[in-house]
């Protein structure tokens, strides 16, 4: 294929790296509190770890089995993609290190000091030496590599201290794992928050572990391994006991091939070559970093500060509001029967949904509760209420996905608890992950069956509901309820080809219906309108159809938080498409599809991104939004996002992002929606009352792209 065919698309991996670069840019934002900037560095780091484990690991696999395969958005082979990835990651890592040291320097006047061993005061060195001897040394497991001691397996993302040792004319490699049982940070006595990292303590006292040797070189190192998860979620070979299969997969994950090595500083070429040879690495896979290789411990720092310092160094606490339009002391099911309800996380609390499940668990008229679960918090009220429902004699069916990436063990544990309580468990479907977020309550009322359906854009996870922007629709529409019931019946018998008129269900109808909805807008020409809010768009068929719509004059606006493989503004192809991105305090996670405008607009909430894995290889659900008040609420959220000129970035035709023009008035959409939720608490009539913030938003609408 010629290059022209890729003029309006870009490689998904490189697009994702640009998204993670935006996360890194939040760490560079001097308007943010210092510890929040440090948290963004941690998020960038953990994102990159997962990227190497999954995406880079999968490309290595593909390069071995199908070296000539080409990416349908860029024409690149697996090897060409790997080369581009390693080149693109290196400057990001350099920037990460510089930012870490700059933030750490600015934290010191606040009494938060991340110290090297050399910076310790004499009394602190004595304290650390005693701590090492009493608490660290007894649990270390040093080892050398020689003819009697083979090179050990290095655990994925574990920290090690490695060294080259000499004894007379003999030279050997030595390794000391940093035990996971030890704290990552050791806090020093005193009033200030002074601490040193565990791996630096072990590095300093390494010589104490090898009495007869001289340490010639020593480093901290960390290996990232292929996680053996197919990038498009192609299925595992499912046996009769799926839980046992997943436990085996989790065990295997720890021993797969390395895809990256991080080292703490420069070493001799001889030392580096030795490590690369024994770990089957090339030097392009080696990254030197003088910042910590894991930063998850930064999330525990605020709790160790005084209230005054914590307020100065972190975001102000935010409590998700109980929606003013929902009456706490009235039956949730009764309220839904009167009028559909919408919850907007994290600005509003998940509590009304949990209250609905709890109420259903104890309602004698409720016959059954059915729900799909992809990710849960480690502590989940939802599970308690579902178990209570089963114990109360309700028919509780839980379709739980054991292949939720990196949450498999948590889901295995919860599935056992649910099963013990008497719930009926379904463990997904062969070849397809179940990613939908749908819950159905069936109630008998005066000899009639009534359905109450909840459909969400995000997981039933009580922790992330306070961190991710998601929408949760609760409706008593019997038409939607009947289709939801049909959906669960089909899932129970493994039927992926069910027919649905209102719900869009992948893999059977979601993609084909989306393409039809785009076609409907194409038929309108320059009167056509499409707005999409997604995490990612990679599906080449949808991308091609959006390009056709643009060529037909349809005005298309997309809010795509992460991967965006379609390039906007390319003459003759995507000039009617605009794309922007918001990366802020909360993770933008809701998926909203809007086709048309005014009264003719068709709006859907969904769990599905426009990625091939979602449209073709997962079970997903999109639900139409009929209630005019709820459509208005959703449009207000979208208007706030469109008007954002603080956190929003615009995607350019060359794949780069630029900051929106920040002409007053300034609007951070997430901050605005937080304030709006709080303001509604001061009113008595909830959604019917127009807040001053809503009036403020109206003034901004003149700036929003048509």
Buried (B, 14 or more C-beta within 10 A) or exposed (E): EEEEEBBBBBBBBBBBBBBBBBBBBBBBEEEBBBBBBBBBBBBBBBBBBBBBBBBBBBBBBBBEEEEEEBBBBBBBBBBBBBEBBBEBBEEBBEBBBEBBEBBBEBBEEBBBBBBEBEEBEEEBBEBBBEBBEEEBBEEBEBBBBEEEEEBEEBBBBBBBBBBBBEEEEEBBBBBBBBBEEBEBBBEBEEEEBBBBBBBBBBBBBBEBBBEEBEBEBBBBBBBBBBBBBBBBBEBBEBEEEBBEBBBEBEEEBEEBBBBBBBBBEEBEEEBBEBBBEBBEBEEEBBBBBBBBBBBEBBEEBBEEBEEEBBBEBBEEEBEBBBBBBBBEEEEBBEBBBEBBBBBBBBBBBBBBBBBBBBBBBEBEEBBBBBBBBBBBBEEBBBBBBBBBBBEBEBBBBBBBBBBBBBBBEBBBEBBEBBBEBBBBBBBBBEBBBBBBBBBBBBBEEEEEEBBBBBBBBBBBBBBBBBBBBBBBBBBBBBBBBBBBBBBBEBBEEEEBEBEBEBBBBBBBBBBBBBBEBBBBBBEBEEEBBBBBBBBBBBBBBBBBBBBBBBBBBBBBBBBBBBBBBBBBBBEEBBBBBBBBBBBBBBBBBBBBBBBBBEEEBBBBBBBBBBBBBBBBBBBBBBBBBBBEBBBEBBBBBBBBBBBBBBBBBBBEBEBEBEEBEEEEEEBBBBBBBBBBBBBBEEBEEEBEBEBEBBEBBEEBEEBBEE
